[in-house]
């Protein structure tokens, strides 16, 4: 197990997170991780509010605005007033944004394959399910964890 056998789970998760963050900065084809995650969510949903992105990305409103500014400047998304509520903005993906997400997903898959190379496909799926349960539990126990 190398030099990490005595580490607690929190420390291991933090180390994996840092390693992944460094890798994603290099491999996502010119788009940073959080803007990529926002754009991928918008692609899946079609049109989303900025508030929904705050919740999904687990970040504050100011950060969402900064990421959306970055995505709009790159031509990957647009914000439009919600016709049902003129105070709200809806975020939509552009064709260039769809292409950027596809490129970034290939980079993400490469990173996952490299980082998880020691795991079988079944172990990868088990890890994914366990991490999803942990995240769901954290979010249920601490509703404001989404903004942390």
C-alpha positions, 0 to 999 in steps of 0.5 A: 500500500505504499506510504499511505497505509496509516492514513485515515479515510479523510486524508486519503480522499483529500490526497486523491482529490488533490491529485485529480485536481492537478491532473484535470487542470492539465487534461481537460482540453482548455476548460477548467474542472468547475466550468466543465462540470457546469457546462456538462450539467447544462448540456444534460438539462438543456436550460438551467437556472444559475441557482440550480448550478450553485446547488449542483456544483456546491458553490456560492452564487459569486463563483457561479457567475465567475464560471458563467462569465468564463464560459460565455467569453469562450462562446460555450454558453449564453444566459437569457432572462427566464420568460416566466420570471424576469429576475432569473437567468437561464443558462444554455449551452452553445454548439461550441460548448457541446464540442468543448464538453465532448473534448473534456469528457475524453480527457476526463475518461483518460484521467479516470483510466490512469488514476483507477488503473489498479481497479477492475471495472467492477471495483470502479463501479463499486467505488462510484456507488460508495462515493455517491452514497457518501456524498448523498449522506453528507448532503442530507446531513448538512444541507449547507454542505453544498455551499462549502 
